[in-house]
């Protein structure tokens, strides 16, 4: 699969349920051996089995949304252990998995897959014209 937005994430942007610059947005490292993305039907973090969620970032910072292009400061996942990570999923964090809306699925990026070794894993978002993603 290529990098893409979840349909419910797109819907969230259009209805105002997601505000990229002011909402708490996080990234979760995902083991695709335990999760198969369904961009049309998966809506919230609860759709990703907890066993597939290897590590979760803190809130993304320095977020921008210029010309429909989402960007943020690079992120560090601390002391990551577990299964190999083949994808990252961005989501709006509400504090409850069943209401934390999925936004983007990223499985095509420099450095993926990643095999955790207990150390920190730094994610540098792309600096190209589409940055993290473009609506």
Chimera marker file (.cmm) of the C-alpha trace (Angstrom):
<marker_set name="trace">
<marker id="1" x="0.000" y="0.000" z="0.000" r="1" g="1" b="0" radius="0.5"/>
<marker id="2" x="1.173" y="3.547" z="-0.556" r="1" g="1" b="0" radius="0.5"/>
<marker id="3" x="0.933" y="6.469" z="1.848" r="1" g="1" b="0" radius="0.5"/>
<marker id="4" x="-2.673" y="7.643" z="2.067" r="1" g="1" b="0" radius="0.5"/>
<marker id="5" x="-5.291" y="9.404" z="4.150" r="1" g="1" b="0" radius="0.5"/>
<marker id="6" x="-8.065" y="7.505" z="5.892" r="1" g="1" b="0" radius="0.5"/>
<marker id="7" x="-11.502" y="8.398" z="4.485" r="1" g="1" b="0" radius="0.5"/>
<marker id="8" x="-12.805" y="9.212" z="7.971" r="1" g="1" b="0" radius="0.5"/>
<marker id="9" x="-9.772" y="11.464" z="8.478" r="1" g="1" b="0" radius="0.5"/>
<marker id="10" x="-10.605" y="13.386" z="5.291" r="1" g="1" b="0" radius="0.5"/>
<marker id="11" x="-14.195" y="13.623" z="6.494" r="1" g="1" b="0" radius="0.5"/>
<marker id="12" x="-12.957" y="14.944" z="9.839" r="1" g="1" b="0" radius="0.5"/>
<marker id="13" x="-11.056" y="17.763" z="8.154" r="1" g="1" b="0" radius="0.5"/>
<marker id="14" x="-14.090" y="18.702" z="6.038" r="1" g="1" b="0" radius="0.5"/>
<marker id="15" x="-16.552" y="18.690" z="8.945" r="1" g="1" b="0" radius="0.5"/>
<marker id="16" x="-14.237" y="20.455" z="11.375" r="1" g="1" b="0" radius="0.5"/>
<marker id="17" x="-13.864" y="17.392" z="13.630" r="1" g="1" b="0" radius="0.5"/>
<marker id="18" x="-10.089" y="17.580" z="13.097" r="1" g="1" b="0" radius="0.5"/>
<marker id="19" x="-8.079" y="20.796" z="13.409" r="1" g="1" b="0" radius="0.5"/>
<marker id="20" x="-4.504" y="19.941" z="12.420" r="1" g="1" b="0" radius="0.5"/>
<marker id="21" x="-2.925" y="22.993" z="14.042" r="1" g="1" b="0" radius="0.5"/>
<marker id="22" x="-4.759" y="23.007" z="17.382" r="1" g="1" b="0" radius="0.5"/>
<marker id="23" x="-5.767" y="19.383" z="18.099" r="1" g="1" b="0" radius="0.5"/>
<marker id="24" x="-3.516" y="16.842" z="19.812" r="1" g="1" b="0" radius="0.5"/>
<marker id="25" x="-2.072" y="14.866" z="16.894" r="1" g="1" b="0" radius="0.5"/>
<marker id="26" x="0.134" y="11.828" z="17.543" r="1" g="1" b="0" radius="0.5"/>
<marker id="27" x="1.904" y="9.152" z="15.528" r="1" g="1" b="0" radius="0.5"/>
<marker id="28" x="1.848" y="5.470" z="16.324" r="1" g="1" b="0" radius="0.5"/>
<marker id="29" x="4.360" y="2.933" z="15.020" r="1" g="1" b="0" radius="0.5"/>
<marker id="30" x="2.514" y="-0.055" z="13.572" r="1" g="1" b="0" radius="0.5"/>
<marker id="31" x="3.403" y="-3.695" z="12.936" r="1" g="1" b="0" radius="0.5"/>
<marker id="32" x="1.605" y="-4.502" z="9.685" r="1" g="1" b="0" radius="0.5"/>
<marker id="33" x="1.890" y="-8.194" z="10.452" r="1" g="1" b="0" radius="0.5"/>
<marker id="34" x="-0.773" y="-7.551" z="13.102" r="1" g="1" b="0" radius="0.5"/>
<marker id="35" x="-2.730" y="-4.790" z="11.315" r="1" g="1" b="0" radius="0.5"/>
<marker id="36" x="-3.997" y="-4.399" z="7.781" r="1" g="1" b="0" radius="0.5"/>
<marker id="37" x="-5.081" y="-0.875" z="6.989" r="1" g="1" b="0" radius="0.5"/>
<marker id="38" x="-8.610" y="-0.392" z="5.674" r="1" g="1" b="0" radius="0.5"/>
<marker id="39" x="-8.594" y="3.238" z="4.572" r="1" g="1" b="0" radius="0.5"/>
<marker id="40" x="-12.292" y="3.207" z="3.676" r="1" g="1" b="0" radius="0.5"/>
<marker id="41" x="-13.638" y="1.690" z="6.888" r="1" g="1" b="0" radius="0.5"/>
<marker id="42" x="-11.204" y="2.192" z="9.770" r="1" g="1" b="0" radius="0.5"/>
<marker id="43" x="-12.127" y="5.276" z="11.738" r="1" g="1" b="0" radius="0.5"/>
<marker id="44" x="-10.347" y="5.397" z="15.080" r="1" g="1" b="0" radius="0.5"/>
<marker id="45" x="-7.356" y="4.096" z="16.989" r="1" g="1" b="0" radius="0.5"/>
<marker id="46" x="-9.418" y="1.197" z="18.362" r="1" g="1" b="0" radius="0.5"/>
<marker id="47" x="-9.461" y="-0.200" z="14.788" r="1" g="1" b="0" radius="0.5"/>
<marker id="48" x="-5.725" y="-0.853" z="15.136" r="1" g="1" b="0" radius="0.5"/>
<marker id="49" x="-5.250" y="-3.817" z="17.503" r="1" g="1" b="0" radius="0.5"/>
<marker id="50" x="-3.261" y="-2.864" z="20.597" r="1" g="1" b="0" radius="0.5"/>
<marker id="51" x="-0.746" y="-5.601" z="19.765" r="1" g="1" b="0" radius="0.5"/>
<marker id="52" x="0.003" y="-3.877" z="16.456" r="1" g="1" b="0" radius="0.5"/>
<marker id="53" x="0.731" y="-0.541" z="18.160" r="1" g="1" b="0" radius="0.5"/>
<marker id="54" x="4.458" y="-0.724" z="18.924" r="1" g="1" b="0" radius="0.5"/>
<marker id="55" x="5.100" y="2.814" z="20.216" r="1" g="1" b="0" radius="0.5"/>
<marker id="56" x="3.237" y="6.133" z="20.358" r="1" g="1" b="0" radius="0.5"/>
<marker id="57" x="4.745" y="9.588" z="20.070" r="1" g="1" b="0" radius="0.5"/>
<marker id="58" x="3.941" y="12.597" z="22.153" r="1" g="1" b="0" radius="0.5"/>
<marker id="59" x="1.836" y="15.321" z="20.578" r="1" g="1" b="0" radius="0.5"/>
<marker id="60" x="3.284" y="16.608" z="17.330" r="1" g="1" b="0" radius="0.5"/>
<marker id="61" x="4.587" y="20.153" z="17.719" r="1" g="1" b="0" radius="0.5"/>
<marker id="62" x="5.151" y="23.143" z="15.446" r="1" g="1" b="0" radius="0.5"/>
<marker id="63" x="2.334" y="21.988" z="13.176" r="1" g="1" b="0" radius="0.5"/>
<marker id="64" x="1.551" y="24.001" z="10.057" r="1" g="1" b="0" radius="0.5"/>
<marker id="65" x="-1.129" y="23.712" z="7.397" r="1" g="1" b="0" radius="0.5"/>
<marker id="66" x="0.010" y="26.090" z="4.653" r="1" g="1" b="0" radius="0.5"/>
<marker id="67" x="-1.756" y="25.614" z="1.293" r="1" g="1" b="0" radius="0.5"/>
<marker id="68" x="-3.336" y="22.348" z="2.511" r="1" g="1" b="0" radius="0.5"/>
<marker id="69" x="0.050" y="20.802" z="3.296" r="1" g="1" b="0" radius="0.5"/>
<marker id="70" x="0.452" y="19.280" z="6.774" r="1" g="1" b="0" radius="0.5"/>
<marker id="71" x="3.836" y="19.574" z="8.448" r="1" g="1" b="0" radius="0.5"/>
<marker id="72" x="5.227" y="19.308" z="11.979" r="1" g="1" b="0" radius="0.5"/>
<marker id="73" x="8.500" y="19.135" z="13.834" r="1" g="1" b="0" radius="0.5"/>
<marker id="74" x="10.343" y="15.848" z="13.587" r="1" g="1" b="0" radius="0.5"/>
<marker id="75" x="9.417" y="13.382" z="16.329" r="1" g="1" b="0" radius="0.5"/>
<marker id="76" x="11.289" y="10.952" z="18.583" r="1" g="1" b="0" radius="0.5"/>
<marker id="77" x="9.865" y="7.686" z="19.875" r="1" g="1" b="0" radius="0.5"/>
<marker id="78" x="11.659" y="6.830" z="23.124" r="1" g="1" b="0" radius="0.5"/>
<marker id="79" x="13.101" y="3.443" z="24.100" r="1" g="1" b="0" radius="0.5"/>
<marker id="80" x="11.222" y="1.447" z="21.474" r="1" g="1" b="0" radius="0.5"/>
<marker id="81" x="10.959" y="-2.330" z="21.821" r="1" g="1" b="0" radius="0.5"/>
<marker id="82" x="8.745" y="-4.891" z="20.130" r="1" g="1" b="0" radius="0.5"/>
<marker id="83" x="7.967" y="-6.164" z="16.666" r="1" g="1" b="0" radius="0.5"/>
<marker id="84" x="9.260" y="-4.678" z="13.439" r="1" g="1" b="0" radius="0.5"/>
<marker id="85" x="7.552" y="-1.421" z="12.462" r="1" g="1" b="0" radius="0.5"/>
<marker id="86" x="6.439" y="-1.184" z="8.843" r="1" g="1" b="0" radius="0.5"/>
<marker id="87" x="4.107" y="1.827" z="9.055" r="1" g="1" b="0" radius="0.5"/>
<marker id="88" x="3.260" y="5.001" z="10.935" r="1" g="1" b="0" radius="0.5"/>
<marker id="89" x="-0.308" y="6.130" z="11.544" r="1" g="1" b="0" radius="0.5"/>
<marker id="90" x="-1.199" y="9.706" z="12.436" r="1" g="1" b="0" radius="0.5"/>
<marker id="91" x="-4.315" y="10.277" z="14.504" r="1" g="1" b="0" radius="0.5"/>
<marker id="92" x="-6.169" y="12.897" z="16.521" r="1" g="1" b="0" radius="0.5"/>
<marker id="93" x="-5.702" y="11.910" z="20.166" r="1" g="1" b="0" radius="0.5"/>
<marker id="94" x="-8.771" y="12.386" z="22.357" r="1" g="1" b="0" radius="0.5"/>
<marker id="95" x="-7.434" y="10.234" z="25.182" r="1" g="1" b="0" radius="0.5"/>
<marker id="96" x="-9.801" y="7.398" z="24.225" r="1" g="1" b="0" radius="0.5"/>
<marker id="97" x="-8.923" y="4.924" z="21.461" r="1" g="1" b="0" radius="0.5"/>
<marker id="98" x="-12.535" y="4.574" z="20.316" r="1" g="1" b="0" radius="0.5"/>
<marker id="99" x="-12.820" y="8.308" z="19.567" r="1" g="1" b="0" radius="0.5"/>
<marker id="100" x="-9.261" y="9.063" z="18.395" r="1" g="1" b="0" radius="0.5"/>
<marker id="101" x="-9.774" y="9.615" z="14.649" r="1" g="1" b="0" radius="0.5"/>
<marker id="102" x="-7.269" y="8.085" z="12.230" r="1" g="1" b="0" radius="0.5"/>
<marker id="103" x="-5.778" y="10.567" z="9.763" r="1" g="1" b="0" radius="0.5"/>
<marker id="104" x="-2.910" y="9.181" z="7.695" r="1" g="1" b="0" radius="0.5"/>
<marker id="105" x="-1.240" y="5.845" z="6.975" r="1" g="1" b="0" radius="0.5"/>
<marker id="106" x="2.447" y="6.030" z="6.044" r="1" g="1" b="0" radius="0.5"/>
<marker id="107" x="4.270" y="2.891" z="4.936" r="1" g="1" b="0" radius="0.5"/>
<marker id="108" x="6.493" y="4.306" z="2.213" r="1" g="1" b="0" radius="0.5"/>
<marker id="109" x="9.212" y="6.361" z="3.841" r="1" g="1" b="0" radius="0.5"/>
<marker id="110" x="12.966" y="6.373" z="4.224" r="1" g="1" b="0" radius="0.5"/>
<marker id="111" x="13.938" y="4.031" z="7.055" r="1" g="1" b="0" radius="0.5"/>
<marker id="112" x="10.874" y="1.776" z="6.970" r="1" g="1" b="0" radius="0.5"/>
<marker id="113" x="10.746" y="-0.941" z="8.077" r="1" g="1" b="0" radius="0.5"/>
<marker id="114" x="12.386" y="-0.307" z="11.451" r="1" g="1" b="0" radius="0.5"/>
<marker id="115" x="13.498" y="-3.022" z="13.851" r="1" g="1" b="0" radius="0.5"/>
<marker id="116" x="13.306" y="-1.675" z="17.417" r="1" g="1" b="0" radius="0.5"/>
<marker id="117" x="16.315" y="-2.358" z="19.640" r="1" g="1" b="0" radius="0.5"/>
<marker id="118" x="15.317" y="-0.587" z="22.850" r="1" g="1" b="0" radius="0.5"/>
<marker id="119" x="16.752" y="2.749" z="21.759" r="1" g="1" b="0" radius="0.5"/>
<marker id="120" x="15.123" y="5.938" z="20.565" r="1" g="1" b="0" radius="0.5"/>
<marker id="121" x="13.800" y="6.143" z="17.004" r="1" g="1" b="0" radius="0.5"/>
<marker id="122" x="13.821" y="9.546" z="15.321" r="1" g="1" b="0" radius="0.5"/>
<marker id="123" x="11.357" y="10.291" z="12.545" r="1" g="1" b="0" radius="0.5"/>
<marker id="124" x="12.271" y="13.123" z="10.188" r="1" g="1" b="0" radius="0.5"/>
<marker id="125" x="9.230" y="14.213" z="8.189" r="1" g="1" b="0" radius="0.5"/>
<marker id="126" x="9.866" y="14.839" z="4.481" r="1" g="1" b="0" radius="0.5"/>
<marker id="127" x="10.869" y="18.327" z="3.395" r="1" g="1" b="0" radius="0.5"/>
<marker id="128" x="9.440" y="18.001" z="-0.146" r="1" g="1" b="0" radius="0.5"/>
<marker id="129" x="6.438" y="19.930" z="-1.396" r="1" g="1" b="0" radius="0.5"/>
<marker id="130" x="3.897" y="17.541" z="0.205" r="1" g="1" b="0" radius="0.5"/>
<marker id="131" x="5.679" y="17.391" z="3.608" r="1" g="1" b="0" radius="0.5"/>
<marker id="132" x="3.801" y="14.846" z="5.816" r="1" g="1" b="0" radius="0.5"/>
<marker id="133" x="0.695" y="14.859" z="3.606" r="1" g="1" b="0" radius="0.5"/>
<marker id="134" x="-1.314" y="17.175" z="1.396" r="1" g="1" b="0" radius="0.5"/>
<marker id="135" x="-5.101" y="17.456" z="1.345" r="1" g="1" b="0" radius="0.5"/>
<link id1="1" id2="2" r="1" g="1" b="0" radius="0.2"/>
<link id1="2" id2="3" r="1" g="1" b="0" radius="0.2"/>
<link id1="3" id2="4" r="1" g="1" b="0" radius="0.2"/>
<link id1="4" id2="5" r="1" g="1" b="0" radius="0.2"/>
<link id1="5" id2="6" r="1" g="1" b="0" radius="0.2"/>
<link id1="6" id2="7" r="1" g="1" b="0" radius="0.2"/>
<link id1="7" id2="8" r="1" g="1" b="0" radius="0.2"/>
<link id1="8" id2="9" r="1" g="1" b="0" radius="0.2"/>
<link id1="9" id2="10" r="1" g="1" b="0" radius="0.2"/>
<link id1="10" id2="11" r="1" g="1" b="0" radius="0.2"/>
<link id1="11" id2="12" r="1" g="1" b="0" radius="0.2"/>
<link id1="12" id2="13" r="1" g="1" b="0" radius="0.2"/>
<link id1="13" id2="14" r="1" g="1" b="0" radius="0.2"/>
<link id1="14" id2="15" r="1" g="1" b="0" radius="0.2"/>
<link id1="15" id2="16" r="1" g="1" b="0" radius="0.2"/>
<link id1="16" id2="17" r="1" g="1" b="0" radius="0.2"/>
<link id1="17" id2="18" r="1" g="1" b="0" radius="0.2"/>
<link id1="18" id2="19" r="1" g="1" b="0" radius="0.2"/>
<link id1="19" id2="20" r="1" g="1" b="0" radius="0.2"/>
<link id1="20" id2="21" r="1" g="1" b="0" radius="0.2"/>
<link id1="21" id2="22" r="1" g="1" b="0" radius="0.2"/>
<link id1="22" id2="23" r="1" g="1" b="0" radius="0.2"/>
<link id1="23" id2="24" r="1" g="1" b="0" radius="0.2"/>
<link id1="24" id2="25" r="1" g="1" b="0" radius="0.2"/>
<link id1="25" id2="26" r="1" g="1" b="0" radius="0.2"/>
<link id1="26" id2="27" r="1" g="1" b="0" radius="0.2"/>
<link id1="27" id2="28" r="1" g="1" b="0" radius="0.2"/>
<link id1="28" id2="29" r="1" g="1" b="0" radius="0.2"/>
<link id1="29" id2="30" r="1" g="1" b="0" radius="0.2"/>
<link id1="30" id2="31" r="1" g="1" b="0" radius="0.2"/>
<link id1="31" id2="32" r="1" g="1" b="0" radius="0.2"/>
<link id1="32" id2="33" r="1" g="1" b="0" radius="0.2"/>
<link id1="33" id2="34" r="1" g="1" b="0" radius="0.2"/>
<link id1="34" id2="35" r="1" g="1" b="0" radius="0.2"/>
<link id1="35" id2="36" r="1" g="1" b="0" radius="0.2"/>
<link id1="36" id2="37" r="1" g="1" b="0" radius="0.2"/>
<link id1="37" id2="38" r="1" g="1" b="0" radius="0.2"/>
<link id1="38" id2="39" r="1" g="1" b="0" radius="0.2"/>
<link id1="39" id2="40" r="1" g="1" b="0" radius="0.2"/>
<link id1="40" id2="41" r="1" g="1" b="0" radius="0.2"/>
<link id1="41" id2="42" r="1" g="1" b="0" radius="0.2"/>
<link id1="42" id2="43" r="1" g="1" b="0" radius="0.2"/>
<link id1="43" id2="44" r="1" g="1" b="0" radius="0.2"/>
<link id1="44" id2="45" r="1" g="1" b="0" radius="0.2"/>
<link id1="45" id2="46" r="1" g="1" b="0" radius="0.2"/>
<link id1="46" id2="47" r="1" g="1" b="0" radius="0.2"/>
<link id1="47" id2="48" r="1" g="1" b="0" radius="0.2"/>
<link id1="48" id2="49" r="1" g="1" b="0" radius="0.2"/>
<link id1="49" id2="50" r="1" g="1" b="0" radius="0.2"/>
<link id1="50" id2="51" r="1" g="1" b="0" radius="0.2"/>
<link id1="51" id2="52" r="1" g="1" b="0" radius="0.2"/>
<link id1="52" id2="53" r="1" g="1" b="0" radius="0.2"/>
<link id1="53" id2="54" r="1" g="1" b="0" radius="0.2"/>
<link id1="54" id2="55" r="1" g="1" b="0" radius="0.2"/>
<link id1="55" id2="56" r="1" g="1" b="0" radius="0.2"/>
<link id1="56" id2="57" r="1" g="1" b="0" radius="0.2"/>
<link id1="57" id2="58" r="1" g="1" b="0" radius="0.2"/>
<link id1="58" id2="59" r="1" g="1" b="0" radius="0.2"/>
<link id1="59" id2="60" r="1" g="1" b="0" radius="0.2"/>
<link id1="60" id2="61" r="1" g="1" b="0" radius="0.2"/>
<link id1="61" id2="62" r="1" g="1" b="0" radius="0.2"/>
<link id1="62" id2="63" r="1" g="1" b="0" radius="0.2"/>
<link id1="63" id2="64" r="1" g="1" b="0" radius="0.2"/>
<link id1="64" id2="65" r="1" g="1" b="0" radius="0.2"/>
<link id1="65" id2="66" r="1" g="1" b="0" radius="0.2"/>
<link id1="66" id2="67" r="1" g="1" b="0" radius="0.2"/>
<link id1="67" id2="68" r="1" g="1" b="0" radius="0.2"/>
<link id1="68" id2="69" r="1" g="1" b="0" radius="0.2"/>
<link id1="69" id2="70" r="1" g="1" b="0" radius="0.2"/>
<link id1="70" id2="71" r="1" g="1" b="0" radius="0.2"/>
<link id1="71" id2="72" r="1" g="1" b="0" radius="0.2"/>
<link id1="72" id2="73" r="1" g="1" b="0" radius="0.2"/>
<link id1="73" id2="74" r="1" g="1" b="0" radius="0.2"/>
<link id1="74" id2="75" r="1" g="1" b="0" radius="0.2"/>
<link id1="75" id2="76" r="1" g="1" b="0" radius="0.2"/>
<link id1="76" id2="77" r="1" g="1" b="0" radius="0.2"/>
<link id1="77" id2="78" r="1" g="1" b="0" radius="0.2"/>
<link id1="78" id2="79" r="1" g="1" b="0" radius="0.2"/>
<link id1="79" id2="80" r="1" g="1" b="0" radius="0.2"/>
<link id1="80" id2="81" r="1" g="1" b="0" radius="0.2"/>
<link id1="81" id2="82" r="1" g="1" b="0" radius="0.2"/>
<link id1="82" id2="83" r="1" g="1" b="0" radius="0.2"/>
<link id1="83" id2="84" r="1" g="1" b="0" radius="0.2"/>
<link id1="84" id2="85" r="1" g="1" b="0" radius="0.2"/>
<link id1="85" id2="86" r="1" g="1" b="0" radius="0.2"/>
<link id1="86" id2="87" r="1" g="1" b="0" radius="0.2"/>
<link id1="87" id2="88" r="1" g="1" b="0" radius="0.2"/>
<link id1="88" id2="89" r="1" g="1" b="0" radius="0.2"/>
<link id1="89" id2="90" r="1" g="1" b="0" radius="0.2"/>
<link id1="90" id2="91" r="1" g="1" b="0" radius="0.2"/>
<link id1="91" id2="92" r="1" g="1" b="0" radius="0.2"/>
<link id1="92" id2="93" r="1" g="1" b="0" radius="0.2"/>
<link id1="93" id2="94" r="1" g="1" b="0" radius="0.2"/>
<link id1="94" id2="95" r="1" g="1" b="0" radius="0.2"/>
<link id1="95" id2="96" r="1" g="1" b="0" radius="0.2"/>
<link id1="96" id2="97" r="1" g="1" b="0" radius="0.2"/>
<link id1="97" id2="98" r="1" g="1" b="0" radius="0.2"/>
<link id1="98" id2="99" r="1" g="1" b="0" radius="0.2"/>
<link id1="99" id2="100" r="1" g="1" b="0" radius="0.2"/>
<link id1="100" id2="101" r="1" g="1" b="0" radius="0.2"/>
<link id1="101" id2="102" r="1" g="1" b="0" radius="0.2"/>
<link id1="102" id2="103" r="1" g="1" b="0" radius="0.2"/>
<link id1="103" id2="104" r="1" g="1" b="0" radius="0.2"/>
<link id1="104" id2="105" r="1" g="1" b="0" radius="0.2"/>
<link id1="105" id2="106" r="1" g="1" b="0" radius="0.2"/>
<link id1="106" id2="107" r="1" g="1" b="0" radius="0.2"/>
<link id1="107" id2="108" r="1" g="1" b="0" radius="0.2"/>
<link id1="108" id2="109" r="1" g="1" b="0" radius="0.2"/>
<link id1="109" id2="110" r="1" g="1" b="0" radius="0.2"/>
<link id1="110" id2="111" r="1" g="1" b="0" radius="0.2"/>
<link id1="111" id2="112" r="1" g="1" b="0" radius="0.2"/>
<link id1="112" id2="113" r="1" g="1" b="0" radius="0.2"/>
<link id1="113" id2="114" r="1" g="1" b="0" radius="0.2"/>
<link id1="114" id2="115" r="1" g="1" b="0" radius="0.2"/>
<link id1="115" id2="116" r="1" g="1" b="0" radius="0.2"/>
<link id1="116" id2="117" r="1" g="1" b="0" radius="0.2"/>
<link id1="117" id2="118" r="1" g="1" b="0" radius="0.2"/>
<link id1="118" id2="119" r="1" g="1" b="0" radius="0.2"/>
<link id1="119" id2="120" r="1" g="1" b="0" radius="0.2"/>
<link id1="120" id2="121" r="1" g="1" b="0" radius="0.2"/>
<link id1="121" id2="122" r="1" g="1" b="0" radius="0.2"/>
<link id1="122" id2="123" r="1" g="1" b="0" radius="0.2"/>
<link id1="123" id2="124" r="1" g="1" b="0" radius="0.2"/>
<link id1="124" id2="125" r="1" g="1" b="0" radius="0.2"/>
<link id1="125" id2="126" r="1" g="1" b="0" radius="0.2"/>
<link id1="126" id2="127" r="1" g="1" b="0" radius="0.2"/>
<link id1="127" id2="128" r="1" g="1" b="0" radius="0.2"/>
<link id1="128" id2="129" r="1" g="1" b="0" radius="0.2"/>
<link id1="129" id2="130" r="1" g="1" b="0" radius="0.2"/>
<link id1="130" id2="131" r="1" g="1" b="0" radius="0.2"/>
<link id1="131" id2="132" r="1" g="1" b="0" radius="0.2"/>
<link id1="132" id2="133" r="1" g="1" b="0" radius="0.2"/>
<link id1="133" id2="134" r="1" g="1" b="0" radius="0.2"/>
<link id1="134" id2="135" r="1" g="1" b="0" radius="0.2"/>
</marker_set>
